[in-house]
Structures are given as C-alpha cells and as structure tokens.
Amino acid sequence: MARSDMEFRQVTAFLAVAEELHFGRAAERLHIAQPALSQIIRALERDLDVELFERTTRRVRLTPAGEALLEPAAAIGTQVDGARRIARAAQQGLAGRVRIGFGGTSGYAILSRLAREVGQRHPGISLDLRPQMYCGEAAIALRDGEMDLAIVSPPAPAGVDVHVIRQERVMLAVPSDHPMADREAVSMTELAGHPFISYAPSHGSQVREVMMRLADEAGFLPRIVQEAPDPYSLLALVGAQVGMSVVVASSEHIRIDGVSYVRLDEGDDAFTLALGWRRNNPSEALVRVIDIVREVLPSAITT
C-alpha cells in the first residue's frame, strides 16, 4: 500500500467492521455515514484483490482472507495509535530527547539529581548525557546547536541563557605523603615550582583557567607535567605522585588511594557554575527540563 492517509483509514474501517460485524454499528462508531464506510472497505478489497467480508441481508462475517488480515491490521492500528500518542506527547514536551553536556565532578553531582527528577516527573523525556565536556566547549556547543543544555560558567555566548547554581570553590589535591598533605590550608604562593597536573587547555576547563589565574596573581607560571582527560584520571595521577592539582571542592568525596585534599587560601568563590541553553531552542522537552532545573537545583546542590 502506498497512500498512507487512505491506508490508516482503511485499517481503522476494517477493524471496526471486523469487531462489530455490522456496517451500521461500525459506521456509528467511526462517526461516518454507512455508505462512506462501505466505499472504504470496497476500496481496500480492490487494493488487496480479495474479499474480506461475506455480506448478506442478515449478517456480515469475515472471509478466510479477512480472518488472515485481522492480526496484522490490529498490529498496524496499535502502532498508529502509539505514534499519535508519542507525537502529541512530544508537542506538549512530555516526550523527547534533551542533549546535555557536562564535565568535572560538579557536573556529575548536578546531572545525577537532574536525571532523577526528570525520570520521576517526565519518563517520556530521555536525557542524552555527554560527559567530559567542560565549560568552554559546552558553551560553544550550546551556541552552535550541538547541545540543548550544558554546564557552563558565565558569561555565556550571545543567545545563551543561564541559570546560576552556585559559586564553586577550588582546593588542592596532593599525594598523601607530600609535606603539604597534613596542612589545614596552603597559599598559592607556596606552590611555585611544584609539578602540576591539569586538564588540556582545549577542553575549556574552568578549573584550569582558575589555576592559571591564581598562579599568575601569585607571581608564577604553573609547571604542568601532565594533562588528564577527566577528574578521575587526574586524581589517579596525583595518587601516583606525578604531581599536585587544583580541583573543585566537590572532588573531596572522591576517595582515591594516595590522594589528600587541602584547602586553598585563595580558592573561595573561584568561578560561577550555571546551566545554560540556547534561547531560541524550539524543544518543548527542554522547556520541561528547564522548569525542573529552576525548581530543584538551587536548594538541592549545596556548597
């Protein structure tokens, strides 16, 4: 069959007559005139080149061909009904896919809560999570329409709206046998000359930018001996005594052998953490997710 509008109507008409075994009742159920229903069935029979019903003045019954068509027609009807429900749900923002870019330990904590809330409230919305996407590249992905939602650090590119979550703190991760490991706090000025592990500059990591800024203010350029793709690899390198690293305060819950965390005197309010989205994104599913973001994240994520 090639004419999709007629096919759906023919399938619906066939199922109604097959269930009612009465053209009048079937026409009433479909809210159409009985002659119109008869024409639809005759057209279907012509398309298939078979007789589907035996019609007499007393009764209507399925032919063997009609019996054979009943199961596949019912399956088609179910699929069409399902497609209609999905389309309506998507239009209302109750179904769809939202692509989310995030990176770092703060990103995992935020997205864990958001995914749980979305799953409970709108199970028809799927979150396509793209980890290891740090603030800088995430903001560009939003601007270019490659992501729907992302963790960013303001200021955002033109056309991107943000919802600020909190001010993020940074601290120092050092090997556990390092002389500074037992200190309550250290100053950035004490770190000149020490080997550092950091994220690659191409990631647009806000933590790397903060480290470079704090070191510049302390009068030195960090000696970066190795770069890592994600927080877990970075901390593993610290534990392997490759070097020390400036990390977000939320990293403290990650326990890796050989890693200790020390407060950094200059680490408070290092940068702003926010969720961003492109202002003219037409996704209704995104609108629903943003509503949840605004409701639950400020109170759910603590510093």
NUMAR-478154 format. One line per 4 residues: number of its first residue (from 1); their letters; for each residue y, z, x of N, C-alpha, C. Coordinates in steps of 0.2 Angstrom, whole numbers, m for minus. Example, Ala and Ser with C-alpha at 12.3 -4.5 7.8 and 13.67 -1.06 7.14 Angstrom:
<rs>
1> AS> m28 39 66 m22 39 62 m16 39 66 ~ m11 35 64 m5 36 68 0 39 64 $
</rs>
This chain:
<rs>
1> MARS> m6 0 4 0 0 0 6 0 4 ~ 11 m4 2 17 m5 7 23 m2 4 ~ 24 m1 m3 30 1 m6 30 8 m7 ~ 33 12 m3 32 19 m3 35 22 m9 $
5> DMEF> 41 20 m12 43 24 m18 38 23 m24 ~ 35 16 m25 31 15 m30 24 19 m29 ~ 22 19 m23 16 22 m21 16 30 m23 ~ 21 33 m22 21 40 m24 21 41 m31 $
9> RQVT> 25 36 m35 25 37 m42 18 35 m45 ~ 15 30 m42 8 28 m44 3 34 m43 ~ 3 37 m38 m1 43 m36 0 48 m41 ~ 6 50 m42 8 55 m47 5 53 m54 $
13> AFLA> 7 47 m56 4 45 m63 m3 45 m63 ~ m7 43 m58 m14 43 m58 m17 50 m59 ~ m14 54 m55 m16 61 m55 m15 64 m62 ~ m9 63 m65 m8 66 m72 m13 63 m77 $
17> VAEE> m14 57 m77 m19 54 m82 m26 56 m81 ~ m28 57 m74 m35 59 m72 m36 66 m74 ~ m31 70 m74 m31 78 m76 m31 78 m84 ~ m27 75 m87 m26 75 m94 m31 71 m98 $
21> LHFG> m33 66 m95 m37 61 m98 m35 59 m105 ~ m28 58 m105 m24 57 m111 m18 54 m109 ~ m16 48 m111 m10 45 m109 m4 48 m112 ~ m4 50 m118 2 53 m121 3 60 m118 $
25> RAAE> m2 64 m117 0 70 m114 2 70 m107 ~ m1 65 m103 1 64 m96 8 61 m96 ~ 10 57 m100 17 54 m101 22 60 m102 ~ 20 64 m107 24 70 m108 25 75 m102 $
29> RLHI> 20 76 m99 20 80 m93 25 77 m87 ~ 25 70 m87 29 67 m82 36 66 m84 ~ 37 67 m91 44 66 m94 46 58 m93 ~ 41 54 m95 42 47 m96 39 44 m102 $
33> AQPA> 41 38 m104 38 35 m110 31 33 m109 ~ 26 34 m114 19 32 m113 19 24 m111 ~ 22 19 m114 22 13 m111 23 12 m104 ~ 28 16 m101 30 15 m94 24 18 m90 $
37> LSQI> 21 23 m92 15 26 m89 10 21 m88 ~ 8 18 m94 3 13 m94 4 7 m89 ~ 11 5 m89 13 0 m84 11 2 m77 ~ 13 8 m75 12 11 m68 5 11 m67 $
41> IRAL> 0 13 m71 m7 13 m70 m9 6 m69 ~ m7 1 m74 m10 m6 m73 m7 m9 m66 ~ m1 m7 m64 1 m10 m58 m3 m7 m52 ~ m5 m1 m52 m9 2 m47 m16 m1 m47 $
45> ERDL> m19 m2 m53 m25 m5 m54 m25 m12 m51 ~ m20 m16 m52 m19 m23 m49 m18 m22 m42 ~ m15 m17 m39 m14 m17 m32 m21 m15 m28 ~ m25 m11 m32 m31 m10 m29 m37 m14 m31 $
49> DVEL> m35 m19 m36 m40 m23 m38 m46 m20 m41 ~ m45 m14 m45 m51 m11 m48 m48 m8 m54 ~ m53 m6 m59 m51 m2 m65 m52 5 m64 ~ m47 9 m65 m48 16 m64 m50 20 m70 $
53> FERT> m48 18 m76 m49 21 m82 m53 17 m87 ~ m57 20 m90 m60 17 m96 m56 19 m102 ~ m53 14 m106 m49 16 m111 m52 14 m118 ~ m52 18 m123 m54 16 m129 m49 20 m134 $
57> TRRV> m50 18 m141 m45 21 m145 m47 29 m146 ~ m53 31 m144 m55 38 m145 m54 42 m138 ~ m54 39 m133 m54 43 m127 m52 39 m120 ~ m51 43 m115 m49 40 m109 m54 43 m104 $
61> RLTP> m57 40 m99 m61 43 m94 m61 39 m88 ~ m62 42 m82 m62 39 m76 m68 35 m75 ~ m67 29 m72 m72 25 m70 m75 27 m63 ~ m80 25 m60 m83 27 m54 m77 26 m48 $
65> AGEA> m73 20 m49 m68 19 m44 m63 24 m45 ~ m61 26 m51 m56 32 m52 m59 38 m49 ~ m65 40 m50 m68 46 m48 m67 46 m40 ~ m69 40 m37 m68 40 m30 m61 41 m27 $
69> LLEP> m56 38 m31 m49 39 m29 m46 46 m30 ~ m49 50 m34 m47 56 m36 m45 61 m30 ~ m50 62 m26 m49 66 m20 m44 64 m15 ~ m44 58 m13 m38 55 m8 m32 56 m12 $
73> AAAI> m31 54 m18 m25 54 m22 m22 61 m22 ~ m26 66 m23 m24 73 m23 m22 75 m16 ~ m25 73 m11 m23 75 m4 m16 72 m3 ~ m15 65 m5 m8 62 m4 m3 66 m8 $
77> GTQV> m5 68 m14 0 72 m18 2 78 m15 ~ m3 82 m12 m1 88 m9 3 87 m2 ~ 2 82 1 6 80 7 13 78 5 ~ 14 75 0 21 73 m3 24 79 m5 $
81> DGAR> 21 83 m9 24 90 m11 26 94 m5 ~ 22 94 0 23 98 6 29 95 10 ~ 30 88 10 35 85 14 42 87 10 ~ 42 86 4 48 88 0 50 95 1 $
85> RIAR> 45 100 1 47 107 2 50 108 9 ~ 47 104 14 50 105 21 57 102 21 ~ 58 96 18 64 93 18 70 97 15 ~ 68 100 9 73 105 6 74 111 10 $
89> AAQQ> 69 114 13 70 120 17 74 118 23 ~ 73 112 26 77 111 32 85 110 30 ~ 86 107 24 93 106 22 96 112 21 ~ 92 117 19 95 124 17 95 128 23 $
93> GLAG> 93 126 29 92 130 35 87 135 35 ~ 82 134 31 76 138 31 70 136 35 ~ 71 130 38 66 127 42 69 123 47 ~ 66 122 53 69 118 58 68 121 65 $
97> RVRI> 71 117 70 69 119 77 76 121 80 ~ 77 126 84 83 128 87 81 129 95 ~ 84 124 99 83 125 106 87 130 110 ~ 84 134 113 88 140 116 87 140 124 $
101> GFGG> 92 140 128 92 140 135 94 147 137 ~ 91 150 142 92 156 144 89 157 151 ~ 92 162 155 89 164 161 90 171 163 ~ 87 174 168 88 181 170 84 186 166 $
105> TSGY> 84 192 168 81 197 164 85 199 158 ~ 92 198 158 96 199 152 94 195 147 ~ 92 188 149 91 183 144 84 185 140 ~ 79 187 144 73 189 141 73 194 136 $
109> AILS> 77 199 138 78 205 133 82 203 127 ~ 87 199 127 91 196 121 86 192 117 ~ 83 187 120 79 182 116 73 186 113 ~ 70 191 116 64 194 113 66 197 106 $
113> RLAR> 72 201 106 75 203 100 76 198 95 ~ 80 193 97 82 187 93 76 184 90 ~ 71 182 94 65 179 91 61 183 86 ~ 61 190 87 58 194 82 61 194 76 $
117> EVGQ> 68 194 76 72 194 70 71 188 66 ~ 72 182 69 71 176 66 64 175 63 ~ 59 177 67 52 176 64 51 180 58 ~ 54 186 57 53 190 51 57 187 45 $
121> RHPG> 63 185 47 68 183 41 67 175 39 ~ 66 171 44 65 164 43 59 161 47 ~ 53 162 44 47 160 48 47 152 48 ~ 51 149 44 51 141 45 55 139 50 $
125> ISLD> 59 143 54 63 141 59 59 142 66 ~ 58 137 70 55 138 76 60 138 82 ~ 59 143 87 64 143 92 60 140 98 ~ 63 135 101 61 132 107 64 135 113 $
129> LRPQ> 61 139 116 64 143 121 63 140 128 ~ 69 139 132 69 136 138 72 141 143 ~ 67 144 147 69 149 152 71 146 158 ~ 74 150 163 76 148 169 82 143 169 $
133> MYCG> 86 144 163 92 140 163 98 145 163 ~ 101 145 169 106 150 170 113 148 167 ~ 118 153 167 124 152 163 127 146 164 ~ 128 144 170 132 137 171 129 131 168 $
137> EAAI> 122 130 170 119 124 167 118 125 160 ~ 117 131 157 116 132 150 122 130 146 ~ 128 131 149 135 129 146 135 122 145 ~ 133 118 151 134 111 151 129 108 146 $
141> ALRD> 123 111 146 118 108 141 120 109 134 ~ 124 114 132 127 115 126 132 110 124 ~ 136 109 129 141 104 128 139 97 127 ~ 133 95 131 130 89 131 125 88 125 $
145> GEMD> 124 93 121 120 92 115 112 93 117 ~ 111 95 123 104 96 125 101 103 123 ~ 105 108 121 103 114 119 107 115 112 ~ 104 119 108 108 122 102 111 128 103 $
149> LAIV> 108 133 107 110 139 108 109 141 115 ~ 113 145 118 111 147 125 115 153 127 ~ 112 157 132 116 162 135 121 160 140 ~ 127 161 139 132 159 144 137 165 146 $
153> SPPA> 142 163 150 147 168 152 153 165 151 ~ 158 167 147 164 164 145 168 164 152 ~ 173 159 153 175 154 147 170 148 147 ~ 169 146 140 164 141 139 168 134 139 $
157> PAGV> 164 129 140 167 122 139 170 121 133 ~ 175 116 132 178 114 126 173 112 121 ~ 174 115 115 169 113 109 164 118 109 ~ 163 123 113 158 128 113 160 134 110 $
161> DVHV> 158 137 105 160 144 103 155 149 106 ~ 158 155 106 153 160 109 154 167 105 ~ 148 170 106 148 177 103 146 182 108 ~ 151 186 110 151 190 116 146 196 114 $
165> IRQE> 141 197 119 136 203 118 138 209 121 ~ 140 208 128 142 214 132 145 212 138 ~ 147 217 142 149 217 149 143 218 153 ~ 141 214 157 135 215 161 137 218 168 $
169> RVML> 133 223 170 133 227 177 128 224 182 ~ 130 224 188 125 222 193 124 228 198 ~ 118 228 201 116 233 206 113 230 212 ~ 110 234 216 107 231 222 99 233 222 $
173> AVPS> 96 227 223 88 228 224 87 228 231 ~ 83 233 234 82 233 241 75 235 242 ~ 72 233 248 65 235 250 65 243 250 ~ 59 246 247 59 253 246 59 257 253 $
177> DHPM> 57 254 258 58 258 264 64 256 268 ~ 69 253 265 76 252 268 80 258 268 ~ 84 259 273 88 266 273 92 267 267 ~ 94 262 264 99 262 258 95 264 252 $
181> ADRE> 88 264 252 84 264 246 85 271 242 ~ 86 276 246 87 283 243 94 285 242 ~ 98 280 243 105 282 242 107 282 234 ~ 111 286 232 113 286 225 117 279 223 $
185> AVSM> 122 277 228 126 271 227 128 269 234 ~ 129 262 234 132 259 240 138 255 239 ~ 142 254 244 148 249 243 146 242 246 ~ 149 237 243 148 231 245 150 230 253 $
189> TELA> 155 234 255 157 233 262 152 235 267 ~ 147 239 264 142 241 269 136 236 270 ~ 137 231 266 131 226 266 132 220 270 ~ 138 219 274 139 214 278 134 213 284 $
193> GHPF> 132 207 285 127 206 290 119 207 288 ~ 118 210 282 111 211 279 109 204 276 ~ 102 203 277 100 197 274 99 198 266 ~ 101 192 263 101 192 255 97 187 253 $
197> ISYA> 94 188 247 90 183 243 94 182 237 ~ 95 176 235 99 174 229 96 168 225 ~ 99 166 219 97 160 216 100 154 219 ~ 98 148 218 101 142 221 107 141 217 $
201> PSHG> 112 139 221 119 138 218 119 132 212 ~ 114 128 213 113 123 207 112 125 201 ~ 109 132 200 107 135 194 113 137 190 ~ 119 138 193 124 140 189 124 148 187 $
205> SQVR> 120 151 192 119 158 190 125 163 191 ~ 127 166 186 132 171 186 132 176 191 ~ 125 179 191 124 184 196 126 182 203 ~ 124 176 205 125 173 212 133 173 213 $
209> EVMM> 136 170 207 144 170 208 147 177 209 ~ 144 182 205 147 188 206 146 191 213 ~ 140 190 216 138 192 223 143 189 228 ~ 144 182 227 149 179 232 156 182 231 $
213> RLAD> 158 183 225 165 186 224 165 193 227 ~ 161 197 225 161 204 228 161 204 236 ~ 157 200 238 156 199 246 163 197 249 ~ 166 192 245 172 189 248 178 195 247 $
217> EAGF> 178 198 242 183 204 241 181 209 247 ~ 175 210 249 173 215 254 174 212 261 ~ 176 206 261 178 203 268 172 200 272 ~ 167 198 268 162 194 272 158 189 268 $
221> LPRI> 155 184 271 151 179 268 143 181 268 ~ 140 182 262 133 184 262 128 180 267 ~ 124 183 270 119 179 274 113 178 270 ~ 113 172 266 107 171 262 101 168 266 $
225> VQEA> 96 171 266 90 169 270 85 166 266 ~ 85 167 259 80 163 255 83 163 247 ~ 81 158 244 83 157 237 77 157 232 ~ 78 160 226 72 161 222 74 157 215 $
229> PDPY> 69 155 212 70 151 205 71 156 199 ~ 68 162 200 69 166 194 69 174 196 ~ 70 178 191 71 185 194 65 188 196 ~ 59 186 194 53 189 196 51 187 203 $
233> SLLA> 52 181 205 51 178 211 56 182 216 ~ 62 182 214 67 185 218 65 193 220 ~ 63 196 215 61 203 216 55 204 221 ~ 50 199 220 44 199 224 46 198 231 $
237> LVGA> 51 194 232 54 193 239 57 199 242 ~ 61 203 238 64 209 240 58 214 242 ~ 53 214 238 47 219 239 43 217 245 ~ 44 210 247 40 208 253 45 209 259 $
241> QVGM> 51 212 259 55 214 264 59 208 267 ~ 59 203 263 63 197 266 70 198 266 ~ 73 202 261 80 204 261 82 208 255 ~ 88 209 254 90 213 248 94 208 243 $
245> SVVV> 95 210 237 98 206 232 102 209 227 ~ 108 206 225 112 208 219 108 206 213 ~ 107 211 208 104 209 202 107 212 196 ~ 106 210 190 109 213 184 105 220 183 $
249> ASSE> 109 224 180 107 231 179 100 231 175 ~ 100 226 170 94 226 166 87 224 170 ~ 88 222 176 82 221 180 78 228 182 ~ 82 234 181 79 240 183 72 242 180 $
253> HIRI> 71 239 174 65 240 170 59 236 173 ~ 60 231 178 55 228 181 53 232 187 ~ 47 234 187 44 238 192 39 234 196 ~ 42 232 202 38 228 207 37 233 214 $
257> DGVS> 31 233 216 29 237 222 34 235 228 ~ 37 240 231 41 239 237 48 238 235 ~ 50 238 229 57 237 227 60 243 224 ~ 66 245 227 70 251 224 77 248 222 $
261> YVRL> 80 251 217 87 249 214 92 254 216 ~ 98 252 218 103 257 220 109 254 216 ~ 113 259 214 120 257 211 124 254 216 ~ 128 249 213 133 246 217 140 248 215 $
265> DEGD> 144 251 219 150 254 218 155 249 214 ~ 155 243 216 159 238 213 155 234 207 ~ 149 236 205 145 232 201 147 233 193 ~ 151 237 191 153 238 184 156 232 181 $
269> DAFT> 155 230 175 158 225 171 159 219 176 ~ 153 217 179 154 211 183 155 205 180 ~ 152 204 174 154 197 170 152 198 163 ~ 154 194 159 153 194 152 147 190 150 $
273> LALG> 143 193 145 137 190 143 138 188 136 ~ 136 182 134 138 179 127 132 174 125 ~ 132 173 119 128 167 116 133 162 114 ~ 131 156 116 136 150 114 132 145 111 $
277> WRRN> 136 141 107 133 135 103 139 130 102 ~ 137 124 102 142 118 101 145 118 94 ~ 151 118 93 155 119 87 153 114 81 ~ 152 108 83 150 103 78 143 101 78 $
281> NPSE> 139 106 80 131 105 79 130 105 71 ~ 126 100 69 125 100 61 119 104 59 ~ 116 107 63 109 110 62 110 116 57 ~ 108 116 51 108 122 46 104 128 49 $
285> ALVR> 98 126 52 94 131 55 98 135 60 ~ 102 132 64 106 135 69 111 140 66 ~ 114 138 60 118 142 56 115 149 55 ~ 109 148 52 105 154 50 104 159 56 $
289> VIDI> 102 156 62 101 160 68 107 163 71 ~ 113 159 70 119 162 72 121 168 68 ~ 120 168 61 121 174 57 117 180 59 ~ 111 179 61 107 184 64 109 187 70 $
293> VREV> 112 182 75 115 184 81 120 189 80 ~ 125 187 75 131 191 74 129 198 71 ~ 124 198 67 122 204 64 119 209 69 ~ 114 207 73 109 212 76 111 213 83 $
297> LPSA> 113 208 87 113 209 94 118 214 97 ~ 124 214 94 129 219 97 126 226 97 ~ 123 228 91 120 235 91 113 236 94 ~ 110 230 94 103 230 97 102 231 104 $
301> ITT> 107 228 108 107 227 115 112 232 118 ~ 110 237 122 114 242 124 115 241 132 ~ 121 244 135 122 243 142 119 249 145 $
</rs>
